[in-house]
Every structure is written in C-alpha cells, then in structure tokens.
Amino acid sequence: MKRGGVQSMPPPPAEDWLVEQLKRFRFAVEQVGAAGRLAARTLRALFTTAFDGSAFIYQVESLGVRSIAIASATAIFVGIVMTIQFAVSLDQFGAKDSLGRVIVLSEARELAPALTALVVGSRIAAGMAAELGSMVVTEQVDAIRALGADPIRKLVVPRLCAGVFIMPLLTVIAFALGMLSSMLIAAASYGISMSFFVSTALDSLSLQDFGSGLAKTPFFGFIIALLGCFFGLQTRGGTEGVGRSTTRAVVVVSVTILIADALLTQMFLSF
C-alpha cells in the first residue's frame, strides 16, 4: 500500500514479536546465569588462593578514596533539599519541631545507603567495566591466562573485596555529612537550634534503624563490583564494545541496586 508516494511496510506478525521477546528473555536469563557463575568462581578463588593485599589496598584507594568527593557532595545537597521539603510540609501541620526525627530516620534507613550506592556505584561500575573491557579487547586478559595466572583472582577478587569494604565507610561519611548539612539549614532557615535538632534526632534513632541501613551496604558493594567486572569481562567488539559494556554496567547496576534495596529493606525491617 502506498501513502503519499511512499510504500508503507506491513506490521510484523505477532509471532515474530513474540519470538523476539522470548530471545531477549532467554538472553537476560543467560546473563544472570553467567553473572552467578562469575560470583561463584570469585568466591571460590577468594577462599582457596592467597589473598593479594597490595592489589586490595590499591582498589580501596582507587574505588573508595576517589569516590569520597562525589559521595560527600551528594549527601550534603540531598540533606539540604530534604530539610527544606520536610520543613515546609511539617510546618503546615505545626510539627516543625519533629524535623530532626524525620531527617535522621530517612537518612539512616534509606537516603545515605541507597543514594550513596546509586551515585558511587555508577562511577565504580563504569570504571571497572571500562578498565577490564579495555584489557579484554587489547588481549591483556588472554595474556594473563597464557602466563598461567587466574584472571578472576588477579582482576575480580581485589575489586570485589574492595567494593564490599568501602561501601559501609562511604555510607557512614554520607550519613554524617547529610545530617550536618540538614542541621545547619534547619538552624539558619527555620530557627531550629542545633542542640534541639541533635537531641531529637538521637532520641528517635535506634540501633536497628541505623543498622538496617548500614547492613545493606556490603550487599550493594558486592553487586556493584560483581556486575562492573562481569560486563567488563564480557566486552566484545573493540572500543565500541567498551562503550556498550560501560553503559550496560551503569544501567544494570542502578536497577539491580534498587531491586536489592527493596528486598533488603523488607527483610531487615521485618526482624
């Protein structure tokens, strides 16, 4: 059929669409299985081979110390925005004095661990995927195998251990800075004294509240490092493949963290 001199293409049959969706689903399942196998191999290498302390320290510096700036900036400005939002809403109900209670619970349970994992995780996962992807396309990983070494032990294990180690530390820093920025804005803009803000916050914060948020962070670090390494080692197709792997790593890590956050929150708060 022609419309305006241009021949229109008939819509694809429903069977072709269904086959395409099944192929995508099968590919996703295969990727999940491959990531699971990588996790199993990494844990086996961690407990059956000598631990490389120097590589671990280098990764802690590369992944953790260099992420403090972005984690701090995120925590400070999120604390400012949340203080303004909650102060306006609570003032409408005459409950502005409860600002410290609301902020500390939000920061401890969700904002500090989840937002830090999302922001820092995207940076870390992209860096891992780009670095390992470049090593794959330049055949450096093949060279490691040719020399009789295990790429999983040399490349993945230090990054995985560093990711699990640094995320709780970055979360504690983000929590402290978020509370500090919130306290300063509450005092400067809404007349809530710092001592009152701190006292109400401490009265409301329990060990379970803080622990439920902090306990999620090692899982986030594991997910970030594992998927960053996975997509890096899956790189194919030269420099374009490195770009695709980096993009996929950021997207998949972000979505996986959100899913894991929902599951872990439900699990920890049910105790």
Secondary structure by P-SEA (a helix, b strand, c coil): cccccbbbbccccaaaaaaaaaaaaaaaaaaaaaaaaaaaaaaaaaacccccaaaaaaaaaaccccaaaaaaaaaaaaaaaaaaaaaaaaaaaccccaaaaaaaaaaaccaaaaaaaaaaaaaaaaaaaaaaaaaaaaaaaaaaaaacccccccccaaaaaaaaacaaaaaaaaaaaaaaaaaaaaaacccccaaaaaaaaaaaccaaaaaaaaaaaaaaaaaaaaaaaaaaaaccccaaaaaaaaaaaaaaaaaaaaaaaaaaaaaaaac
